[in-house]
């Protein structure tokens, strides 16, 4: 795959031998050194056009001039030349311009070699898409002083405008007026509900005199007779009555006459309409979640934001699509069993409120609205079983990307690699700004050993891939946050990192291996990156690859860390909420009813068909809590931990007892503890008084026989009498 790199007018210390995978001595590979251009985007542009004439993709290590290279490729194709696809990777701001690159060019070149190797990986498999269709029907929502002027402006665009005035009954609108011509619908009322997404919003509002405005704006002819008649001046050209000034003399009603648009006794009603877009100018947003639906734009009273979002509105007309970011496997979901809720981590963390609980036949599952999902992936990070997994890209593909970065970096002579995961939407800008500041001598820049790894969202990668990266040679994994993330995402990432640190420290690894890097601004990012000191912990590089299944990758990583642990451990305690652990059973309270076995979604708890035994396979336990909440005797508690021995792979017995035998046929049908507990609970019930209590000591078949015999005997006795 042709790779074109440029030192950007000699501003980066690039080593062609190192970037080709060759050591500085030239002894590690037979590949020729990579040519380092000086001004690829100017006088050496011919090398770029020459590289296009081939079957393989072309990698251009420059994002500054992405537009230029794209246009040149398009012009070349227009001349009838079959051109290869072009990929772009940033090596300048991500390391080449840092102060560390000048101090340690070998490490910096190793990082750049790693970035180039990752760029050469095949594209991930395509994923299904989610469609949106917007005809441009927009609801402008807010007080008249804001909504009416913007409605007039938007009506001149291709948008189809409707207005809902939400300040009915309040003081006048400060000069805003409805247009002299009825160019678009204007409603007045209290917003009762708003849901949906781009192209499919449903808005409901309550109307009537009791909801603020006695004037029906649809019936109003705007003849202005009411304005002229009102002695208090309580009506203006928004055709809303300021009830704080109105003394209810009803002169306006009389003036309105046959139009009958004004009625102070009009009953309340609810109006529901559908819209493609919503432009919300109210102070408080209609959607309270951190990530509102696409197509909903809240500007409030901010004039600059109103202007920017109005331009965005015009662009949201047409057909759109986005990836379906997730995959769901119901069979291993730990949300609920037997009408009992266990894990709700994905529902609790979703900042778009796109996930809801769905119960069918006593079994709980989750339902994700693809049109609301924003692709943050936090649900996949906190899911203990992997029932919901990230698909853009899939975990095994992204794991291979991390593995390639680290193996290439190591082969090129790099050391103390720090993988810094950052979101593409908000993370790229501070990284680019930091690189420019470093070039100007105003910052240190990204250290030579810190490898930025863009992801769709920083919350989409979790514990299993962090630990796997450490096994593949990373000295540290950092996640960069800019402050634009939902607060619950920050908390969840910190909790996951606490679990990872506990595992590592319990196995004797000393250092800070998992970190959150704060980047609210460039100076803070610079300071935070400079503080990432090497751990220098020696972990033998693992050969495993990431699996598509979350628990499988986590198992690979934990096993590798245990095998090479500096301090052998038997059991490592973990924080509450960890996805690893055991269950403790109070055998004095447990009746071996096996309700916990039926609730367990991962087959960690097991029964025995031949005798009353409650068994446990710790390797399978995800600490979802379903067994704990299901147990009718409150005999189960969770024990978050990591067992660093083979015990986790062995089925162990948690409780067992002798079976209780039916007093009629001697067939075993339960345990003595369970039957005795049942007898104690039902002792005061009149239906089980006296001899009837014996039926509780019988198996189900004998109970039926005994009841038939008793009923038959009673009927015979009655006949003889």
SVG drawing of the C-alpha trace seen along z (x, -y; Angstrom):
<svg xmlns="http://www.w3.org/2000/svg" viewBox="-79 -52 102 98">
<polyline fill="none" stroke="black" stroke-width="0.4" points="0.0,0.0 1.7,-3.3 2.4,-5.5 3.3,-9.2 4.7,-11.1 5.9,-14.7 8.0,-16.5 6.0,-19.6 8.8,-21.9 11.4,-20.3 9.4,-21.0 9.3,-17.3 12.3,-15.0 11.2,-12.1 13.3,-9.0 12.4,-7.1 14.1,-3.9 12.2,-3.9 8.9,-4.6 9.4,-1.7 9.9,0.6 13.6,0.6 15.8,-0.2 18.1,-3.2 21.0,-0.7 19.0,0.7 19.2,4.3 15.7,5.2 13.9,5.6 14.5,5.9 12.0,3.1 13.5,-0.1 13.4,-3.2 10.2,-5.2 10.7,-8.4 10.2,-11.5 8.8,-14.4 9.3,-18.0 6.4,-19.7 4.2,-16.9 1.2,-19.3 3.2,-21.7 6.2,-20.9 6.0,-17.2 2.3,-16.8 3.4,-14.7 4.4,-11.9 0.8,-11.8 -0.8,-11.6 1.7,-8.9 0.7,-6.8 -2.9,-7.0 -2.3,-4.9 -2.5,-1.5 -4.8,1.0 -3.9,0.4 -5.3,-2.3 -3.0,-5.3 -2.1,-6.5 -1.3,-10.2 0.2,-11.2 -1.3,-14.7 -4.7,-16.0 -3.9,-19.6 -4.3,-19.4 -7.0,-16.7 -9.2,-18.9 -6.4,-19.6 -5.4,-15.9 -9.1,-14.9 -9.6,-17.5 -6.4,-16.4 -7.6,-12.8 -11.0,-13.8 -9.4,-15.7 -7.1,-12.8 -10.2,-10.5 -12.0,-12.9 -9.3,-12.5 -10.1,-8.8 -7.4,-7.5 -8.5,-4.7 -7.5,-6.1 -7.1,-4.2 -8.9,-5.3 -7.0,-7.7 -6.7,-7.4 -5.5,-10.2 -3.7,-10.0 -2.4,-12.8 1.3,-12.6 2.1,-16.2 -0.1,-17.5 -0.3,-14.0 3.5,-13.9 5.7,-15.2 5.4,-18.8 5.7,-18.0 8.7,-19.0 9.1,-15.4 9.7,-14.5 12.7,-16.8 14.1,-15.3 13.3,-11.7 13.0,-11.4 13.4,-7.6 10.2,-7.2 8.4,-9.8 9.2,-7.9 8.1,-4.6 4.7,-6.3 4.3,-7.6 5.2,-4.1 2.4,-2.7 -0.1,-5.3 0.8,-4.5 0.4,-0.7 -3.0,-1.2 -4.1,-3.4 -3.2,-0.5 -5.5,2.0 -8.6,3.1 -11.7,1.1 -14.2,2.7 -17.1,4.6 -20.1,2.5 -22.9,2.3 -26.7,1.8 -27.9,-1.7 -30.7,-3.7 -32.7,-5.9 -34.2,-9.4 -36.5,-11.2 -37.2,-14.9 -39.4,-17.0 -38.5,-20.2 -41.7,-20.6 -40.4,-22.5 -42.1,-23.5 -40.8,-26.8 -41.5,-26.6 -41.2,-29.4 -42.3,-32.8 -43.7,-35.2 -40.8,-37.6 -38.4,-34.9 -40.6,-32.5 -42.4,-35.0 -39.3,-36.8 -37.6,-33.5 -40.7,-32.0 -40.8,-34.9 -37.1,-34.3 -37.4,-30.6 -40.5,-30.9 -38.4,-32.4 -36.3,-29.2 -37.4,-25.8 -38.7,-24.9 -42.4,-24.5 -43.0,-26.5 -45.5,-26.1 -45.3,-28.0 -46.4,-27.2 -46.4,-30.2 -45.8,-29.1 -46.1,-32.4 -49.9,-32.8 -51.4,-34.9 -48.0,-36.5 -46.9,-40.1 -46.6,-41.4 -44.0,-40.2 -41.9,-43.3 -42.9,-44.2 -43.1,-40.8 -46.2,-40.5 -47.8,-37.9 -47.4,-38.5 -50.2,-40.5 -50.8,-37.5 -51.5,-34.0 -48.4,-32.5 -48.0,-29.6 -49.9,-28.1 -49.5,-29.8 -50.8,-28.0 -50.9,-29.0 -50.9,-26.7 -48.9,-24.7 -46.6,-22.1 -47.8,-18.8 -45.5,-16.3 -42.8,-16.0 -41.2,-12.8 -39.6,-11.3 -36.6,-12.1 -35.6,-13.7 -38.5,-13.3 -40.8,-11.8 -41.5,-14.2 -44.9,-14.2 -45.8,-17.3 -48.9,-17.8 -50.1,-21.0 -53.1,-21.9 -55.3,-24.8 -58.3,-26.6 -58.9,-29.6 -57.6,-27.7 -54.3,-27.3 -53.5,-31.0 -54.9,-32.5 -58.7,-32.9 -58.1,-33.8 -58.3,-30.8 -55.6,-31.8 -57.0,-29.6 -60.4,-31.3 -58.9,-34.8 -59.2,-36.9 -56.7,-39.5 -59.2,-42.3 -57.7,-44.0 -61.2,-44.9 -60.2,-43.3 -57.1,-45.4 -59.1,-48.6 -61.8,-47.6 -59.6,-46.5 -59.6,-49.3 -56.6,-47.9 -54.4,-47.4 -54.0,-43.8 -54.0,-42.5 -51.2,-43.1 -50.4,-42.0 -49.5,-38.5 -53.2,-38.1 -52.6,-36.9 -54.3,-38.4 -52.1,-39.5 -54.2,-38.1 -52.2,-40.1 -53.7,-43.3 -57.1,-42.0 -60.0,-43.0 -62.4,-40.6 -64.9,-43.2 -65.2,-41.1 -65.3,-44.1 -63.0,-42.1 -65.6,-39.3 -68.3,-41.7 -65.9,-43.3 -64.9,-39.9 -68.6,-39.2 -69.4,-36.6 -65.8,-35.4 -66.2,-33.9 -62.4,-33.7 -62.4,-34.9 -63.9,-32.7 -62.9,-33.0 -64.8,-29.8 -63.4,-27.6 -62.9,-24.1 -59.4,-22.7 -58.4,-20.4 -55.2,-18.7 -53.8,-19.1 -51.3,-16.7 -49.3,-17.2 -46.3,-15.6 -43.2,-17.5 -39.8,-16.7 -37.9,-19.2 -38.2,-21.2 -36.6,-24.6 -37.0,-25.2 -36.5,-28.8 -37.8,-28.3 -35.5,-28.9 -35.8,-25.3 -35.3,-22.6 -38.2,-20.2 -35.8,-17.2 -33.9,-17.0 -31.5,-14.3 -27.8,-15.0 -28.2,-13.8 -31.5,-15.0 -32.9,-13.4 -31.4,-14.4 -33.6,-17.0 -34.3,-18.7 -32.4,-22.0 -32.6,-24.0 -31.3,-27.6 -33.1,-29.3 -32.5,-33.0 -28.9,-32.9 -28.9,-35.0 -25.7,-33.5 -26.9,-30.0 -30.2,-30.8 -28.4,-32.0 -26.1,-28.9 -28.9,-26.4 -31.2,-28.1 -28.6,-27.4 -28.4,-23.8 -32.2,-23.5 -32.1,-24.3 -29.5,-21.5 -31.7,-18.9 -34.1,-18.4 -33.8,-15.3 -32.8,-11.6 -30.1,-10.8 -28.6,-7.7 -26.4,-6.7 -24.8,-3.4 -26.7,-1.1 -24.1,-1.3 -25.1,1.7 -25.8,5.4 -28.0,7.1 -28.0,10.7 -31.1,11.3 -30.1,14.8 -27.3,13.5 -29.0,10.3 -29.1,10.1 -31.9,7.5 -34.5,9.7 -35.9,13.1 -39.0,14.3 -40.5,10.8 -37.3,9.6 -35.0,6.9 -31.3,7.6 -29.0,5.5 -30.2,2.2 -26.8,0.7 -27.4,-0.2 -30.8,-1.8 -29.3,-3.9 -26.3,-5.2 -27.9,-6.0 -27.7,-9.8 -30.1,-9.7 -32.8,-7.7 -32.8,-5.4 -33.0,-2.2 -36.0,-0.9 -37.1,2.1 -39.2,4.7 -40.9,7.6 -42.4,10.6 -43.6,13.8 -41.8,12.9 -38.4,12.3 -36.9,8.9 -35.0,7.7 -34.0,4.3 -35.3,2.4 -33.1,-0.1 -34.6,-2.8 -32.0,-2.9 -33.2,-6.4 -32.5,-7.8 -29.1,-6.0 -26.2,-8.4 -23.5,-5.8 -21.7,-6.7 -21.4,-3.0 -21.5,-3.6 -24.1,-0.9 -21.7,1.7 -19.0,0.6 -21.0,1.1 -22.9,4.3 -21.4,7.1 -22.3,9.9 -21.7,8.4 -25.4,8.8 -25.2,5.4 -22.0,4.8 -20.6,2.0 -20.7,2.5 -19.1,-0.6 -16.5,1.0 -16.9,4.4 -14.7,5.1 -12.5,7.7 -11.8,5.2 -10.9,2.4 -8.8,4.8 -6.8,5.7 -6.2,2.0 -4.8,1.6 -2.7,4.7 -1.3,3.4 -0.5,0.0 1.4,1.6 3.3,4.3 4.4,1.8 5.5,-0.7 7.5,1.9 9.1,3.3 10.2,-0.3 12.0,-0.7 9.3,-2.6 9.0,-2.2 6.4,-3.0 3.5,-3.2 0.5,-5.2 -2.7,-4.6 -4.9,-7.7 -8.4,-7.0 -10.3,-10.1 -13.6,-11.0 -13.5,-12.1 -16.2,-14.8 -14.8,-16.7 -11.3,-15.2 -9.7,-16.0 -9.9,-19.8 -7.9,-20.1 -5.3,-17.6 -4.8,-19.7 -4.7,-22.9 -2.1,-21.4 0.1,-20.4 0.1,-23.9 0.9,-25.4 3.8,-23.0 5.1,-23.9 5.0,-27.6 6.9,-26.8 3.8,-27.6 3.2,-24.0 5.0,-20.7 2.6,-18.9 1.6,-15.3 4.6,-13.3 6.5,-11.1 5.2,-7.9 1.5,-8.9 -0.4,-7.4 -3.7,-9.1 -6.4,-6.6 -9.6,-8.2 -12.9,-6.4 -16.4,-7.5 -17.0,-8.2 -14.6,-7.8 -17.2,-5.8 -17.4,-3.1 -14.3,-1.2 -14.1,0.5 -12.4,2.8 -11.8,5.8 -9.9,3.9 -8.1,1.7 -6.6,4.8 -6.0,6.5 -4.0,3.5 -1.8,3.7 -1.2,7.4 -0.3,6.4 2.4,4.1 0.8,0.8 2.4,-0.8 -0.8,-2.7 -4.3,-3.3 -5.7,-6.8 -9.1,-8.1 -9.3,-11.7 -12.5,-13.6 -13.3,-17.2 -16.2,-17.9 -18.7,-17.5 -19.6,-13.9 -22.6,-13.1 -21.7,-13.2 -22.7,-9.5 -20.2,-8.5 -17.3,-10.0 -18.5,-8.2 -18.8,-4.9 -15.4,-5.2 -13.9,-6.0 -15.6,-3.0 -14.4,-0.7 -10.9,-2.0 -11.1,-1.4 -12.0,2.3 -9.1,2.6 -6.6,1.0 -7.8,3.3 -7.1,6.3 -3.7,5.1 -2.7,4.0 -4.0,7.2 -1.8,9.2 1.3,7.1 1.5,4.7 2.6,1.4 1.7,-1.8 -1.2,-3.8 -2.2,-1.8 -5.6,-3.4 -6.1,-7.1 -8.7,-9.8 -7.1,-12.7 -9.0,-16.0 -9.0,-18.3 -11.4,-21.2 -8.8,-23.4 -5.4,-23.1 -3.2,-24.2 -4.9,-21.7 -4.5,-18.9 -0.8,-19.8 -0.3,-19.6 -2.3,-16.3 -0.3,-14.6 3.0,-15.7 2.0,-14.1 1.7,-10.6 4.8,-9.1 5.9,-5.6 5.1,-2.6 7.8,-0.5 6.0,2.6 7.2,5.7 4.4,7.7 5.2,10.4 3.5,9.5 0.4,11.7 -0.4,13.5 -4.1,13.6 -6.4,11.5 -9.6,9.7 -12.7,11.8 -16.1,10.6 -17.5,11.6 -16.7,9.3 -16.4,11.9 -14.0,13.9 -11.6,11.0 -11.8,10.2 -11.0,13.8 -8.0,13.8 -6.6,10.6 -7.2,11.6 -5.7,15.1 -2.6,13.6 -2.1,11.0 -2.5,13.8 0.0,16.1 2.6,13.3 1.7,11.7 4.6,10.3 2.9,11.3 0.9,14.5 -2.5,14.1 -5.3,16.4 -8.2,13.9 -8.3,10.2 -11.1,8.2 -12.8,5.9 -15.0,2.8 -18.8,3.2 -20.2,3.4 -17.2,5.3 -18.2,7.9 -16.2,10.6 -16.9,12.4 -18.7,15.0 -21.9,15.5 -22.1,16.3 -24.9,18.5 -26.2,18.6 -26.8,22.3 -28.9,21.9 -31.5,19.9 -31.2,21.4 -33.9,24.0 -32.5,25.1 -35.6,23.9 -33.4,23.2 -35.1,20.0 -31.6,18.5 -30.7,21.1 -33.7,20.3 -32.8,16.6 -29.1,16.8 -28.5,15.6 -25.0,16.9 -25.3,20.5 -23.0,19.6 -25.5,21.1 -26.5,24.7 -28.6,27.5 -28.4,31.3 -31.1,33.5 -30.3,36.3 -30.1,34.7 -30.6,31.3 -27.3,29.4 -26.7,25.8 -23.5,25.5 -21.5,22.6 -19.0,21.8 -17.3,18.5 -15.9,18.0 -19.4,17.5 -20.6,15.1 -21.3,11.5 -22.4,10.1 -25.7,9.0 -27.5,9.5 -30.5,11.5 -29.8,14.4 -29.6,12.0 -32.9,10.2 -34.7,13.4 -33.9,15.5 -37.1,15.7 -35.0,16.4 -32.5,13.5 -29.8,16.1 -27.5,14.9 -25.1,12.0 -22.6,10.9 -18.8,11.1 -17.0,9.1 -13.5,10.6 -11.0,12.2 -10.0,15.7 -6.4,16.0 -6.5,19.8 -8.1,22.6 -11.0,22.6 -12.8,20.1 -13.0,22.8 -14.2,25.5 -17.9,26.2 -18.1,26.0 -20.9,26.8 -22.5,24.0 -25.2,25.9 -26.6,29.4 -28.8,31.5 -30.6,34.8 -33.9,35.0 -37.2,35.1 -39.2,38.2 -42.9,38.2 -44.7,39.7 -47.0,41.6 -44.9,43.0 -41.4,42.3 -40.3,40.5 -37.8,37.6 -39.4,34.3 -37.6,31.5 -35.5,30.9 -36.3,31.2 -35.4,27.6 -37.7,26.4 -40.7,28.6 -40.2,27.6 -40.1,23.9 -43.3,24.3 -45.0,26.0 -43.9,23.2 -45.3,20.6 -48.6,22.3 -49.2,23.6 -51.8,20.9 -53.6,21.2 -57.0,22.9 -56.7,24.8 -53.7,26.7 -55.0,27.4 -55.0,30.8 -54.6,33.8 -54.5,31.5 -51.0,30.5 -49.8,34.0 -50.4,33.1 -47.5,30.6 -45.3,33.7 -46.5,35.4 -45.2,35.1 -47.4,33.4 -48.8,36.7 -49.7,38.0 -51.4,34.8 -53.8,35.2 -54.5,38.8 -55.0,38.0 -57.5,35.2 -59.4,37.4 -59.7,40.1 -60.8,37.8 -63.4,36.1 -64.6,39.5 -64.9,40.8 -66.8,37.7 -69.2,38.1 -69.9,41.8 -70.6,41.0 -73.1,38.3 -74.9,40.8 -75.2,43.4 -76.7,40.9"/>
</svg>
